Every structure is written in C-alpha cells, then in structure tokens.
Amino acid sequence: MDKTLGNIFKGDKVIWMVFFFLCIISVIEVYSASAGLTYKGGHYWAPIVKHTGILLVGVFAMVVTLNIKCKYFKIVTPFLLLIAVVALITVLLAGQSTNGAQRWISIVGIQFQPSEIAKGALVLATAQILSALQTEHGADKNAFKYILIVSAFIIPLIMVENLSTAMLLCMVIFMMMIIGRVPGKILGKALGVVTLLILTVFTLVMVVGEDHEKENANPNHIEQVAVAEQKKDPSMFGSVFHRFDTWKGRIDRFIAGKETPPEEFDLDKDAQIGHANIAIVSSNFIGKGPGNSVERDFLSQAFSDFIYAIIIEEMGLFGGFFVAMLYIILLFRTGRIANRCENNFPAFLAMGLALLLVTQALFNMCVAVGLAPVTGQPLPLVSKGGTSTIINCVYIGAILSVSRSAKKKPDADSDEVMAEKLATA
C-alpha cells in the first residue's frame, strides 16, 4: 500500500502538502461562498460537487504531468505557443463574453480561457531561451531579444481583453530574466520602455475611456448614453478598446480611495469593495467559523475574485495569514528545488511557474484587502474555476516533475564529494 501511494505521490512532499492544504481550503470556502448559487439553483450540492470534480480532474492531470520527465517539456513548447496564439486570436474574433470581458472559448460545451494556456507556454519558452543562451557570465544579450519576440505574439493579445493578466505575466517574465542573469543594463532599458508604455496606456484609458458610474449622477446621462450608442464605433478599433471604460472606472475608484464615513458609503457603486471590507472587519480576528459568512450573500464574486475576503471573515486573520504563507512556502520550496538542479532549463521552468502562481495569488489578496484596484484575478487553486483550476494543477505537476526527474547537483555532504575532497587534500 505504501509503495502504491509512493508511486502516485512522487516529487517534493512539501509541495504536495501545500497543494492539499489549498485544495481542502478551496472545497470548504467555495462551498460556503456558493450559498447564493445553491439557493438560486435549488441544488444545494451541485456547485461544490462540480468544483470537487474539477479538482479531482486537476489532481489526475497533475499526476500525469509529474510523471513526464522535465526534458520532454521542451518538445511541447512550440506546439503550445502555436495553440496559444491561435486560441487568443479566436477569442478576440468569436469568443464568449462574461461580465463585459470576451475571454472564453467554448469547445464541445467546455469553456476555457486561452490566456491560461498562453501563460504557461510563454513561461516554457522563456525558460528554454534563458537556458539555451546561458554563459559563464550570465545570459547572452540575445536572450532578451528572443524573449521579447516571443512575448510580442502573446502579451498584446492577452492585454486587449485582460490587462491585469498581461501585466502580471510581464512581471513574471521580467523576474525570470533577473533569475536567468540577463544583463542588468538591458533590463534597465527594458524597464524604462515598459514604464513609458504603461504611462501611454494609462493616458489613453483616462482620455478615451468613460467612467459610466460617474456619469450616472448626471441627469442627462440617459440621453448621453443613447447618443454614445449611436456613435459607437463598430470597427475592430472600437471593439478592441471597449474595455477602456471598465479600466477607467476601476482606476477612478482606486485613486479616489479616500476614507469614506460608513453613512456616506455607496454600496450600489462600490459593492464589491464595500462588502469585502465588511467581511474582513467583521471577522473580529478569530473569524466566524467555516460556513458562517454573511457577506457571501452580497459579494457577486465571493467564490472567485473575492474568496480571500470570505476566508478572512470565516477563518479570521490567522486563517488569512495561513493561506498567504502557503503560497510563500510554495515559492521558497520551489526556489530550493531549482537551486538543486544541475541543468538550467528545469530550474528556470520551476521558478517561472511558481512565480506565475504566487504573483497572481498575492495580487488577488491585495485586491481583497483594498491594496490594489479590482481586476478579476482569481486565487489560484482556491477560487471556484474550471479549466483554469486544472491548468494550475498542471503547473504544480510540472514543478513536481522537476523535483522528481531533474538531474541534481552533487550534495556537498555526499560520499562521492567527500571522497573527492579527501583525494585532493
């Protein structure tokens, strides 16, 4: 029996423990946060049964992935890049829209976000480029050029419908280049260019976008909207930049995030932020206990984007700290695994995937506690999801594959190293 379990749960045991803790928290909190869905649907177990089923599929995909030797990941990189680009273009032309964002493709009744595949494909490609162009003094200067070319096919396509995901992915790729020892002079110039681009996009959003929530206060708002609808640009330019209104509204609310007295807070305009704050404050440090959340009935994305607020409400500040520490442990443990790799590719791949998961998780937490504008980023492996949950499980499987199959550096205390030291003494 122990041998059978050992054959299934291969790889780093700490990573496995972090994964299982996140899954347990996910099942409990998604069930609690989905109370509104169960009430409306009349099927009390349907949401959690579906979510648990998706997690089980994710575990299966993870076990399959961890049994693939990490050297074979190089082979699938070009195919994943091609699939990602085609899927991202398809979602722009004929994707399904939810909450004003056109991010999903439906195949045989199954919805998935191409951006999830694209993120992993770009991390794979970056790890491969950095490992192939390593020298004794760091990465060759051409590494940055090749990474930039590959990113140019992926990031702009994601940015059109999902600016926050594109920005997080840029951060991950930049951190990977730092780890991959790309020359600092090149990275400095790149940082300057990126800063200029961000300022440009920010300016366009603030100039072109319209904050409809502010306009609601205008008595002529209905007439203005009617005129705007008549003048709405049906061209590709108009459809591409329709998200500017959403981005501007979020930026305005975040910039104007002044202290508002409770009696003046407008829960109609800032419902998500307001109820998330209420959930956190009402936790009273120790929490209300699993299943006892009140704000889940008012938060529209309690089981997804704002599940961390529900975790704090039910499990208290200690529970919120525990969940945050699980992601930090995942990052540092992956760093230890990468440090032990003799070859560069598995090390860069593991670190890239860990940074992808942890950066998104920390950003989701910052949104929940009001330290970042609302973006729509779910909490990896915890939020209710579909194919994104499965793909995140695959990322964990790839990290476990590195810990299991990557060739390791000789241990400084191993018999071989000790014998070599004695022979040369």
ZATOR-330541 format. One line per field, with one value per residue (C-alpha): x, y, z; residue in one letter; residue number from 0. Coordinates in steps of 0.05 Angstrom, whole numbers. Example, Ala and Ser with C-alpha at 12.3 -4.5 7.8 and 13.67 -1.06 7.14 Angstrom:
<nodes>
east: c(246	273) $
north: c(-90	-21) $
up: c(156	143) $
res: c(a	s) $
n: c(0	1) $
</nodes>
This chain:
<nodes>
east: c(0	56	92	29	19	93	85	27	53	121	163	173	130	126	96	45	26	17	-25	-70	-80	-100	-149	-181	-189	-217	-271	-293	-293	-323	-380	-391	-384	-430	-491	-523	-515	-544	-604	-619	-609	-645	-590	-551	-495	-488	-436	-389	-397	-378	-319	-294	-299	-257	-205	-203	-192	-138	-104	-106	-75	-22	-3	2	46	93	107	132	207	221	265	203	171	218	186	115	137	129	62	35	57	22	-42	-39	-33	-89	-134	-121	-138	-201	-226	-218	-258	-310	-301	-357	-367	-378	-382	-363	-299	-291	-242	-273	-276	-326	-306	-355	-391	-328	-307	-234	-192	-136	-96	-85	-51	-14	16	46	70	107	140	162	191	226	257	282	312	347	375	399	436	470	544	594	578	503	453	475	447	408	365	327	314	286	242	216	198	160	125	103	60	27	22	-12	-67	-79	-76	-135	-186	-147	-99	-85	-65	-19	15	24	54	102	124	136	177	217	232	252	302	331	338	366	421	402	449	425	437	388	337	343	328	270	242	244	208	155	144	134	85	46	41	18	-36	-57	-63	-105	-150	-162	-173	-212	-248	-313	-330	-404	-413	-393	-440	-499	-501	-513	-588	-574	-539	-593	-594	-517	-515	-565	-523	-460	-492	-509	-438	-407	-351	-368	-298	-243	-214	-278	-285	-213	-215	-284	-251	-224	-289	-281	-208	-221	-277	-232	-174	-220	-247	-178	-148	-207	-200	-206	-233	-309	-355	-400	-463	-436	-410	-449	-457	-491	-429	-374	-410	-351	-301	-352	-375	-303	-283	-344	-325	-254	-273	-329	-282	-260	-191	-215	-266	-339	-323	-329	-397	-418	-401	-453	-421	-421	-494	-475	-408	-422	-356	-350	-329	-278	-246	-262	-257	-198	-244	-291	-233	-214	-286	-294	-224	-200	-134	-97	-132	-116	-43	-41	-66	-16	41	22	38	102	124	108	154	212	207	208	269	304	286	311	376	389	380	445	414	385	321	284	307	281	217	201	215	174	113	118	124	64	21	46	45	-27	-45	-13	-46	-114	-103	-83	-147	-189	-159	-161	-87	-98	-154	-206	-182	-217	-157	-179	-140	-101	-122	-173	-224	-281	-259	-260	-203	-161	-161	-140	-84	-58	-56	-15	34	42	52	108	142	137	165	226	235	229	264	313	386	410	476	521	506	563	559	551	601	626	642	674	718	739	757	799	834	854	873) $
north: c(0	48	32	45	113	128	115	164	220	228	290	340	324	397	418	362	385	457	433	390	446	494	442	430	504	511	458	487	560	551	511	566	623	590	595	645	598	538	579	606	538	497	444	452	404	418	475	440	372	405	442	379	341	394	390	314	322	372	322	270	319	337	264	253	315	299	231	266	278	352	346	329	395	427	387	414	487	506	469	504	571	559	535	595	646	614	609	682	707	663	690	762	746	697	690	687	748	746	808	852	813	770	718	649	598	541	474	415	452	463	535	554	617	615	663	606	564	624	640	570	569	636	613	549	588	638	582	548	612	630	560	555	622	616	632	635	708	702	701	723	792	759	723	786	798	727	731	798	769	710	756	802	745	731	790	842	791	779	853	871	835	822	878	853	784	814	859	801	758	815	818	742	743	802	765	703	745	771	700	680	733	775	835	889	944	912	900	973	998	949	974	1045	1026	987	1045	1091	1041	1036	1112	1114	1061	1096	1163	1130	1098	1162	1203	1153	1114	1135	1123	1108	1105	1179	1195	1163	1224	1268	1279	1279	1211	1171	1218	1218	1143	1139	1187	1148	1083	1114	1138	1073	1051	983	975	930	991	1003	930	925	986	975	953	1024	1043	987	1002	1076	1062	1017	1067	1124	1085	1064	1134	1164	1113	1164	1147	1150	1152	1090	1131	1161	1096	1078	1002	1006	1035	1001	937	890	935	953	882	856	908	889	816	829	877	833	774	801	770	699	692	669	597	558	566	626	681	737	777	718	735	805	796	780	742	714	645	672	741	758	689	713	763	706	665	721	731	657	637	703	739	676	638	692	693	617	618	672	632	570	609	637	566	543	597	585	510	515	560	506	454	499	512	437	428	416	440	509	493	455	507	566	528	512	583	613	571	584	659	655	623	663	731	721	697	756	805	773	782	855	867	834	877	941	949	943	961	908	866	799	755	691	659	601	531	561	602	566	554	508	496	549	505	444	483	509	437	421	477	444	378	408	434	365	335	380	359	286	278	337	319	345	377	333	342	376	321	262	204	220	292	274	222	273	324	272	252	324	341) $
up: c(0	19	-45	-86	-53	-63	-138	-141	-95	-128	-122	-66	-5	18	-49	-42	28	5	-53	-9	43	-13	-41	27	39	-32	-22	45	25	-45	-14	36	-14	-65	-19	-66	-125	-87	-64	-134	-168	-115	-117	-53	-70	-145	-142	-94	-128	-194	-161	-127	-192	-227	-171	-179	-254	-237	-189	-244	-294	-242	-230	-305	-313	-255	-287	-350	-348	-349	-411	-452	-436	-487	-542	-530	-525	-599	-604	-542	-568	-634	-599	-552	-608	-650	-589	-568	-637	-639	-572	-598	-661	-635	-560	-508	-465	-390	-345	-404	-419	-480	-453	-463	-519	-517	-547	-542	-487	-446	-433	-424	-424	-477	-433	-382	-436	-463	-394	-387	-459	-451	-386	-420	-479	-434	-392	-455	-484	-419	-410	-482	-480	-412	-409	-353	-343	-347	-404	-473	-492	-549	-498	-483	-557	-568	-505	-529	-598	-567	-517	-574	-601	-534	-487	-533	-550	-476	-459	-504	-460	-396	-379	-308	-332	-385	-333	-283	-339	-357	-284	-282	-347	-321	-256	-295	-335	-270	-245	-313	-306	-366	-366	-319	-369	-418	-363	-342	-412	-418	-352	-378	-442	-404	-357	-417	-448	-382	-379	-451	-439	-374	-412	-467	-416	-378	-442	-485	-431	-398	-325	-331	-255	-250	-308	-272	-228	-289	-302	-377	-371	-407	-466	-469	-469	-526	-567	-550	-572	-639	-647	-623	-667	-699	-727	-699	-665	-627	-605	-584	-539	-509	-444	-433	-398	-347	-335	-325	-276	-234	-236	-215	-157	-134	-140	-103	-48	8	76	70	131	135	127	61	30	-33	-34	-102	-136	-96	-74	-82	-45	9	25	22	74	117	112	136	192	218	225	294	285	302	247	247	231	165	133	175	126	118	62	14	1	-23	-58	-131	-138	-68	-93	-143	-143	-70	-38	4	38	55	81	129	150	167	189	218	207	226	170	120	142	137	65	46	78	37	-26	3	24	-47	-76	-28	-33	-109	-103	-63	-116	-171	-134	-132	-207	-245	-311	-323	-360	-304	-253	-295	-312	-239	-216	-273	-257	-182	-194	-240	-186	-127	-161	-181	-111	-77	-125	-112	-37	-47	-85	-30	25	-16	-33	-108	-157	-173	-232	-234	-218	-181	-124	-156	-133	-84	-124	-159	-230	-290	-337	-301	-239	-280	-314	-247	-224	-286	-266	-197	-232	-275	-211	-180	-244	-237	-164	-184	-250	-259	-252	-185	-166	-123	-49	-13	40	-6	-5	-75	-58	8	-26	-79	-24	13	-51	-67	5) $
res: c(m	d	k	t	l	g	n	i	f	k	g	d	k	v	i	w	m	v	f	f	f	l	c	i	i	s	v	i	e	v	y	s	a	s	a	g	l	t	y	k	g	g	h	y	w	a	p	i	v	k	h	t	g	i	l	l	v	g	v	f	a	m	v	v	t	l	n	i	k	c	k	y	f	k	i	v	t	p	f	l	l	l	i	a	v	v	a	l	i	t	v	l	l	a	g	q	s	t	n	g	a	q	r	w	i	s	i	v	g	i	q	f	q	p	s	e	i	a	k	g	a	l	v	l	a	t	a	q	i	l	s	a	l	q	t	e	h	g	a	d	k	n	a	f	k	y	i	l	i	v	s	a	f	i	i	p	l	i	m	v	e	n	l	s	t	a	m	l	l	c	m	v	i	f	m	m	m	i	i	g	r	v	p	g	k	i	l	g	k	a	l	g	v	v	t	l	l	i	l	t	v	f	t	l	v	m	v	v	g	e	d	h	e	k	e	n	a	n	p	n	h	i	e	q	v	a	v	a	e	q	k	k	d	p	s	m	f	g	s	v	f	h	r	f	d	t	w	k	g	r	i	d	r	f	i	a	g	k	e	t	p	p	e	e	f	d	l	d	k	d	a	q	i	g	h	a	n	i	a	i	v	s	s	n	f	i	g	k	g	p	g	n	s	v	e	r	d	f	l	s	q	a	f	s	d	f	i	y	a	i	i	i	e	e	m	g	l	f	g	g	f	f	v	a	m	l	y	i	i	l	l	f	r	t	g	r	i	a	n	r	c	e	n	n	f	p	a	f	l	a	m	g	l	a	l	l	l	v	t	q	a	l	f	n	m	c	v	a	v	g	l	a	p	v	t	g	q	p	l	p	l	v	s	k	g	g	t	s	t	i	i	n	c	v	y	i	g	a	i	l	s	v	s	r	s	a	k	k	k	p	d	a	d	s	d	e	v	m	a	e	k	l	a	t	a) $
n: c(0	1	2	3	4	5	6	7	8	9	10	11	12	13	14	15	16	17	18	19	20	21	22	23	24	25	26	27	28	29	30	31	32	33	34	35	36	37	38	39	40	41	42	43	44	45	46	47	48	49	50	51	52	53	54	55	56	57	58	59	60	61	62	63	64	65	66	67	68	69	70	71	72	73	74	75	76	77	78	79	80	81	82	83	84	85	86	87	88	89	90	91	92	93	94	95	96	97	98	99	100	101	102	103	104	105	106	107	108	109	110	111	112	113	114	115	116	117	118	119	120	121	122	123	124	125	126	127	128	129	130	131	132	133	134	135	136	137	138	139	140	141	142	143	144	145	146	147	148	149	150	151	152	153	154	155	156	157	158	159	160	161	162	163	164	165	166	167	168	169	170	171	172	173	174	175	176	177	178	179	180	181	182	183	184	185	186	187	188	189	190	191	192	193	194	195	196	197	198	199	200	201	202	203	204	205	206	207	208	209	210	211	212	213	214	215	216	217	218	219	220	221	222	223	224	225	226	227	228	229	230	231	232	233	234	235	236	237	238	239	240	241	242	243	244	245	246	247	248	249	250	251	252	253	254	255	256	257	258	259	260	261	262	263	264	265	266	267	268	269	270	271	272	273	274	275	276	277	278	279	280	281	282	283	284	285	286	287	288	289	290	291	292	293	294	295	296	297	298	299	300	301	302	303	304	305	306	307	308	309	310	311	312	313	314	315	316	317	318	319	320	321	322	323	324	325	326	327	328	329	330	331	332	333	334	335	336	337	338	339	340	341	342	343	344	345	346	347	348	349	350	351	352	353	354	355	356	357	358	359	360	361	362	363	364	365	366	367	368	369	370	371	372	373	374	375	376	377	378	379	380	381	382	383	384	385	386	387	388	389	390	391	392	393	394	395	396	397	398	399	400	401	402	403	404	405	406	407	408	409	410	411	412	413	414	415	416	417	418	419	420	421	422	423	424) $
</nodes>
